[in-house]
Structure formats: C-alpha cells, structure tokens
Amino acid sequence: MLPGAQGDDAHAEDSDEDDGDGVEGENEKEEDGDFLSDFPDDTPELELLHSRIGSLANLHLTRFAGHLRRLCLRQNLVSHLDSKVFHQLTLLEELDLYDNKIKTVGDALDKLRKLTVLDLSFNLLRAVPDRLEHLSSLDTIYFVQNKISKITGFNHSVTLRSLELGGNRIRKIEGLDALVNLEELWLGKNKITKLEGLSNLRKLKILSLQSNRITKLENLDDLTELDQLYLSHNGLERLEGLGHNTKLTTLDVGSNFIPAIENIAQLVNLEELWMNGNKIPDLHSLDTQLGHIKTLRTLYLEANPCQTSDRAGYRRKVMLALSQLTQIDATYVRGS
C-alpha cells in the first residue's frame, strides 16, 4: 500500500477558518418520495446512494424492522435521524451515512445493540456522538472528515476494533484508555503535536498519524503488537523510540526532517520502509541498520540528499548494500 493511500490520509485538508456548515451540493433539491416501495418487507440490506434524500419519513423504514441488517444512505442530504424510526431497527448491524448533512445524532441510535459498523464520515459533526455506550457490539467506526476537535465518548466502547477519525480538528490524542481491543487507529490529517495517550492500546496493529504536527517519535513502548506505523508529513527530527516495536512490517516516516537512518536495526520483521523526503545525506548506515533484515523488500529514499546529490550512483549503491530488496523507490529491482 502506498503512503497516503490509507483511508484517513486521502481526504482534503481541513482549515480552522472553514467554520461554515455548508457542504458541496447543499442547494440540491431534496427528493423525498418512497424509493423503497418495490422492496419486500423482509429485505435484509438497503442501499440508496446519491438520491438527494433529505427526510427518512417517506422511506417507511420501520416496515423492514424485522429483517433489516444493513442500511446504506451514502451521499444524500439527510440532516436528522428520527429516533422513532431507528429505535425500531434493532437488528441493524451496519449503518452507513457517509456524506450527508448530519450535525448531531441524539438518542437515535440507542437501541442498535447489534450494530457493528457505523460510518458518519463527511458530515457536520462537531463532536463525537455522546451516547456510544449504548452500542454494545460496535467493531468499526468511521467519523472521517467532520469538524471534531476532541476525542471523547469512547469510555465504554471496549468492543471497538477499528477507529477512524482522520480529517478532523483534533489536537491531542486522549480519551482512548477504554479501547483495550483496538487494532486500528487512523488519525491522519489532524493537528496533533505529540505522540501520547496510547499506552492502553496493547492490541494495536495499525497506527496512522500522517499529516499532523508531531516532532518526536516517543511513547510507543507499550504497542508491542504494532505491525504498521504511518507518520509521513509530520515534523519528525530523528528516527528513534521504536525499541519495543519489533513486529513492525511497515514503517512510513517519509516527508519529515530526519537526518539519519538509525535506531531501527531491531526491526527484524520490516518489509517496507519509507524514508523519502527527509534530510539523509548518505547511505553509509544502510548495511548496519538494514542489511540483516531479510524480510525487507521495499525501500523509499528518494528526495533525500543521498539521492539528489548522486542520481547516477544512488540506486546501484542501495542495491549493493541491500541485495534483498525487490523495489527501490517506485521502481522494481531487475531480476527480483
């Protein structure tokens, strides 16, 4: 997977000045007919995409209550979730309301005890919904690209396995201590300045903090199960702090201010290392830091002084130092 291709880092940059509640398509005319009139009552999955639905009243969703397990209303104009409707949809396991106009949730979801996946990305939330404790089966949450400024509301979400909060206005990692079963945390494109508040997440396998304001690699000692770490486009000044993260297979610290390849010889399971766009002047430490890591297949070092000052010899020198590589930057190694 290419750096920047992860879900939370692929969204547009937010701005402190963008405090309006308008979204693209706001002036679209709503269509509130019964789009579901031809569906039988025992339909288990309903999907209405980009249908200009503003109100759920005319959909008569309650007639599906005995069988409905998945409801997808992506890219519509829904701004209100009616509690009278959702309190009857008690069998719902997946609710996808990506790209609507929802500002608050209220108590609408309180009865959805079987809900495992909730997607409220690309809405107008200014805070994490405050009644998530009622959703006792939640496995995956997507709250990407809203206007959330603080991580709250997860004190009882012990079943949560994946949490995506990319593209918001979060400045501090906090409020995650209860998420002891969390395996994936996506916080790219926020305003986070420090690695902290992660020590209880001992099952975490994927941590993405691309496009933040972090300057130091630290406080990761307890994340011994970490498999993928994404920290590109931050302000990192040194490669350090990974002494206990020996299960890492992917490390992305591209586009930072790192001056040397150091302190990663212990990452003996590493398969992909992205250090492009840093301040690395030479290739002298390649052999000692990476030569013994037989699993290493991909290395990105382009846009460092070690590449820009020796364009003719750079690739050959990398190949000689690390014969196990199958890809250097964007190009595969011949014969691999």
VOKE-518289 format. One line per field, with one value per residue (C-alpha): residue number from 1; chain; x, y, z. Coordinates in Angstrom, 3 decimals. Layout:
// VOKE-518289
i: (NUM,...) $
ch: (A,...) $
xx: (X,...) $
yy: (Y,...) $
zz: (Z,...) $
This chain:
// VOKE-518289
i: (1,2,3,4,5,6,7,8,9,10,11,12,13,14,15,16,17,18,19,20,21,22,23,24,25,26,27,28,29,30,31,32,33,34,35,36,37,38,39,40,41,42,43,44,45,46,47,48,49,50,51,52,53,54,55,56,57,58,59,60,61,62,63,64,65,66,67,68,69,70,71,72,73,74,75,76,77,78,79,80,81,82,83,84,85,86,87,88,89,90,91,92,93,94,95,96,97,98,99,100,101,102,103,104,105,106,107,108,109,110,111,112,113,114,115,116,117,118,119,120,121,122,123,124,125,126,127,128,129,130,131,132,133,134,135,136,137,138,139,140,141,142,143,144,145,146,147,148,149,150,151,152,153,154,155,156,157,158,159,160,161,162,163,164,165,166,167,168,169,170,171,172,173,174,175,176,177,178,179,180,181,182,183,184,185,186,187,188,189,190,191,192,193,194,195,196,197,198,199,200,201,202,203,204,205,206,207,208,209,210,211,212,213,214,215,216,217,218,219,220,221,222,223,224,225,226,227,228,229,230,231,232,233,234,235,236,237,238,239,240,241,242,243,244,245,246,247,248,249,250,251,252,253,254,255,256,257,258,259,260,261,262,263,264,265,266,267,268,269,270,271,272,273,274,275,276,277,278,279,280,281,282,283,284,285,286,287,288,289,290,291,292,293,294,295,296,297,298,299,300,301,302,303,304,305,306,307,308,309,310,311,312,313,314,315,316,317,318,319,320,321,322,323,324,325,326,327,328,329,330,331,332,333,334,335,336) $
ch: (A,A,A,A,A,A,A,A,A,A,A,A,A,A,A,A,A,A,A,A,A,A,A,A,A,A,A,A,A,A,A,A,A,A,A,A,A,A,A,A,A,A,A,A,A,A,A,A,A,A,A,A,A,A,A,A,A,A,A,A,A,A,A,A,A,A,A,A,A,A,A,A,A,A,A,A,A,A,A,A,A,A,A,A,A,A,A,A,A,A,A,A,A,A,A,A,A,A,A,A,A,A,A,A,A,A,A,A,A,A,A,A,A,A,A,A,A,A,A,A,A,A,A,A,A,A,A,A,A,A,A,A,A,A,A,A,A,A,A,A,A,A,A,A,A,A,A,A,A,A,A,A,A,A,A,A,A,A,A,A,A,A,A,A,A,A,A,A,A,A,A,A,A,A,A,A,A,A,A,A,A,A,A,A,A,A,A,A,A,A,A,A,A,A,A,A,A,A,A,A,A,A,A,A,A,A,A,A,A,A,A,A,A,A,A,A,A,A,A,A,A,A,A,A,A,A,A,A,A,A,A,A,A,A,A,A,A,A,A,A,A,A,A,A,A,A,A,A,A,A,A,A,A,A,A,A,A,A,A,A,A,A,A,A,A,A,A,A,A,A,A,A,A,A,A,A,A,A,A,A,A,A,A,A,A,A,A,A,A,A,A,A,A,A,A,A,A,A,A,A,A,A,A,A,A,A,A,A,A,A,A,A,A,A,A,A,A,A,A,A,A,A,A,A,A,A,A,A,A,A,A,A,A,A,A,A) $
xx: (0.000,1.371,1.855,-1.011,-3.332,-4.652,-8.219,-7.790,-4.947,-6.673,-9.129,-8.906,-7.077,-9.382,-8.971,-9.592,-11.105,-13.670,-16.321,-19.357,-21.734,-22.148,-21.236,-20.991,-24.398,-26.171,-28.506,-29.562,-33.291,-34.335,-36.242,-38.403,-40.508,-40.678,-37.694,-38.259,-41.860,-40.840,-38.770,-40.394,-40.641,-38.108,-35.276,-32.052,-29.991,-30.994,-28.739,-29.709,-26.748,-26.787,-30.574,-30.995,-32.873,-33.392,-36.002,-36.292,-40.019,-41.211,-38.917,-41.070,-38.014,-39.874,-41.622,-38.227,-37.530,-37.933,-35.158,-33.009,-29.351,-27.579,-28.686,-26.591,-27.700,-24.413,-24.212,-27.635,-28.955,-30.017,-29.710,-31.857,-32.015,-35.530,-35.438,-38.909,-37.574,-34.167,-35.388,-37.330,-34.420,-32.951,-31.444,-29.196,-25.574,-24.218,-25.287,-23.610,-24.495,-21.291,-21.544,-24.770,-25.574,-25.793,-24.769,-25.937,-27.168,-29.013,-30.518,-31.469,-29.010,-29.543,-31.430,-28.983,-27.346,-26.290,-24.638,-21.047,-20.190,-21.080,-19.999,-20.727,-17.811,-18.118,-20.886,-21.030,-20.307,-18.532,-18.164,-18.143,-21.739,-22.050,-24.200,-21.971,-22.099,-25.493,-23.893,-22.511,-21.409,-19.519,-16.489,-15.697,-16.310,-15.689,-16.003,-13.658,-13.738,-16.041,-15.294,-14.443,-11.926,-11.618,-11.595,-14.410,-17.258,-15.345,-15.244,-17.398,-16.519,-14.485,-15.538,-14.153,-11.519,-11.083,-11.483,-11.061,-11.025,-8.923,-9.511,-10.851,-9.517,-8.092,-5.060,-4.433,-4.545,-6.701,-9.823,-8.793,-7.892,-11.004,-10.301,-8.277,-9.281,-8.496,-6.377,-6.522,-6.363,-6.469,-5.833,-4.297,-4.836,-5.486,-3.490,-1.845,1.513,2.541,2.517,0.733,-2.358,-1.733,-0.341,-3.566,-3.909,-1.803,-3.530,-2.970,-1.621,-2.082,-1.407,-1.761,-0.881,0.068,-0.154,-0.075,2.423,4.375,8.067,9.223,8.862,8.032,5.648,5.206,6.875,3.587,2.471,4.385,1.870,2.233,2.507,2.120,3.115,2.384,3.905,4.651,4.210,4.948,7.897,9.950,13.561,15.012,14.355,14.065,11.691,10.949,12.942,9.893,8.037,9.865,6.807,6.640,6.406,5.677,7.235,6.417,8.290,8.503,8.433,9.867,13.201,15.067,18.862,19.979,18.995,19.464,17.869,15.920,18.273,15.951,13.018,13.865,10.386,10.365,9.096,8.554,10.475,9.505,12.021,11.681,11.745,13.958,17.461,19.570,22.977,24.499,23.958,26.691,24.353,22.272,24.236,24.468,20.859,19.078,21.454,20.475,16.704,15.991,12.262,12.880,11.532,10.709,12.813,11.991,14.834,14.229,14.167,16.898,20.342,21.772,19.711,19.583,23.368,24.197,21.443,23.706,25.109,22.372,20.336,23.351,24.727,21.412,21.251,24.799,24.107,20.683,20.534,17.253,15.273,12.735,11.746,13.732,11.503,8.860,10.903,11.226,14.674,15.545,15.622,13.725) $
yy: (0.000,3.405,6.023,8.463,5.796,4.952,5.976,8.814,10.445,10.603,13.334,17.048,19.260,20.971,24.552,26.446,29.237,26.937,27.191,27.250,24.326,24.248,21.172,20.607,20.057,21.971,23.655,20.410,19.851,17.105,14.124,12.629,10.029,6.395,4.957,1.628,0.908,-2.048,-3.740,-6.551,-6.205,-8.997,-7.178,-7.605,-4.891,-1.484,0.847,4.255,6.236,9.839,10.001,13.514,12.085,14.731,13.150,9.499,9.723,8.716,5.688,3.878,2.112,0.636,-1.896,-3.546,-3.705,-7.478,-8.253,-5.185,-5.699,-3.220,0.305,2.453,6.016,7.418,10.784,12.120,15.190,13.614,16.072,14.431,10.900,10.169,8.227,6.789,5.146,3.956,2.662,0.021,-1.074,-3.182,-5.812,-3.332,-4.434,-1.839,1.794,3.873,7.581,8.757,12.201,13.658,16.766,15.328,17.655,15.607,12.093,12.496,9.270,7.922,5.018,3.982,0.765,-0.544,-3.110,-5.300,-2.519,-3.422,-0.806,2.898,5.349,9.050,10.310,13.531,15.018,18.090,16.586,18.952,16.274,12.514,11.358,11.132,8.014,5.379,3.308,2.012,0.444,-2.558,-4.510,-1.783,-3.070,-0.320,3.441,5.914,9.593,10.865,14.476,16.109,19.056,17.072,18.876,16.478,12.703,11.946,9.483,6.190,5.371,2.263,1.198,-1.825,-3.915,-1.406,-2.846,-0.019,3.739,6.254,9.963,11.328,14.758,16.454,19.179,17.025,18.468,15.822,12.028,11.359,9.563,6.164,4.284,2.066,0.792,-2.212,-4.277,-1.610,-2.895,0.040,3.768,6.269,9.918,11.378,14.994,16.452,18.956,16.559,17.689,14.818,11.014,10.249,8.614,5.267,3.088,1.121,0.128,-3.004,-4.842,-2.026,-3.249,-0.201,3.390,6.153,9.739,11.084,14.826,16.054,18.208,15.576,16.330,13.357,9.574,8.600,6.808,3.732,1.210,-0.454,-1.039,-4.288,-5.734,-2.793,-4.001,-0.789,2.740,5.720,9.086,10.764,14.529,15.486,17.313,14.360,15.331,11.911,8.207,6.830,5.387,2.081,-0.235,-2.285,-2.321,-5.286,-6.697,-3.734,-4.773,-1.303,1.967,5.200,8.304,9.980,13.769,14.660,16.189,13.008,13.384,9.748,6.103,4.930,3.067,0.590,-2.410,-4.206,-4.134,-7.574,-8.162,-4.985,-5.403,-1.792,1.305,4.740,7.498,9.580,13.355,13.634,15.055,11.888,12.877,9.468,5.708,4.706,3.146,1.037,-2.143,-1.905,-0.823,-2.848,-5.373,-8.217,-7.692,-10.423,-9.620,-6.084,-5.769,-2.095,0.969,4.583,7.082,9.408,13.169,12.889,14.490,10.964,10.578,14.094,14.570,11.236,10.471,8.307,6.100,6.138,3.184,0.942,1.698,0.806,-2.479,-3.398,-2.681,-4.362,-7.271,-8.500,-5.546,-6.080,-2.406,0.820,3.868,3.432,1.022,-2.727,-4.267,-6.263,-9.996,-9.852) $
zz: (0.000,-0.930,1.765,1.621,0.245,3.694,4.274,6.723,4.823,1.477,2.420,1.793,4.302,6.770,7.901,11.116,9.092,7.500,10.180,7.950,7.905,4.159,2.169,-1.514,-3.020,-0.243,-2.710,-4.331,-4.357,-1.988,-3.316,-0.594,-2.359,-1.275,-3.110,-1.371,-2.358,-4.529,-1.820,0.211,3.977,4.544,2.733,4.769,3.033,1.674,-0.294,-1.671,-2.971,-4.165,-4.278,-2.797,0.172,2.838,5.081,6.020,6.732,3.264,3.136,5.725,7.070,10.032,7.803,7.314,11.056,11.317,8.822,8.054,8.928,6.662,5.742,3.400,2.596,1.299,-0.434,0.370,2.184,5.468,8.364,11.062,12.441,13.720,16.972,16.354,13.205,14.360,17.720,15.784,13.574,16.351,14.033,12.226,12.076,9.626,9.266,6.565,6.426,4.738,3.095,4.419,6.496,9.985,12.836,15.818,16.484,19.779,21.111,17.678,17.798,21.419,20.590,17.999,20.277,17.349,15.349,14.475,11.810,11.953,9.247,9.756,7.681,5.681,7.787,10.027,13.432,15.808,18.478,18.791,19.483,23.270,23.622,22.056,25.255,24.101,21.015,22.844,19.738,17.870,15.986,13.457,13.487,10.668,11.640,8.917,7.687,10.172,12.488,15.602,17.825,20.762,21.240,23.686,24.100,23.955,27.681,27.224,23.667,24.747,21.729,19.233,16.907,14.354,14.827,12.030,12.902,10.066,8.582,11.698,14.043,16.805,18.601,21.264,21.485,24.540,25.708,24.333,27.530,27.428,23.913,25.039,21.979,19.391,16.499,14.073,14.835,11.974,12.906,9.752,8.716,12.135,14.224,16.677,18.078,20.373,20.473,23.746,25.223,23.528,26.321,26.909,23.257,23.620,20.771,18.278,14.944,12.710,13.778,11.202,12.074,8.671,8.069,11.644,13.583,15.519,16.090,18.199,17.968,21.545,23.922,21.728,24.069,25.070,21.478,21.067,18.569,16.182,12.584,10.547,11.565,9.312,10.275,6.957,6.568,10.156,11.734,12.975,13.642,14.448,13.915,17.450,20.025,18.281,20.528,21.569,18.245,16.764,14.972,12.596,8.943,7.526,8.699,6.883,8.052,4.661,4.292,7.685,8.811,9.731,9.218,9.528,9.213,12.796,15.699,13.546,13.392,15.827,13.368,12.014,10.522,8.438,4.869,3.766,4.856,3.575,4.348,1.198,1.502,4.586,5.248,4.904,3.417,2.642,2.532,4.982,7.560,5.171,5.755,9.548,10.066,7.386,5.815,8.171,7.765,5.232,5.071,3.749,0.220,-0.370,0.463,-0.414,-0.047,-2.991,-2.399,0.238,-0.307,-0.636,-3.811,-5.221,-4.935,-6.575,-9.050,-11.207,-8.461,-5.813,-6.991,-7.588,-4.116,-2.486,-4.403,-3.376,0.288,0.392,-2.026,-0.544,-1.950,-4.722,-5.003,-4.627,-4.619,-7.318,-9.450,-9.105,-8.958,-12.060,-11.566,-8.287) $
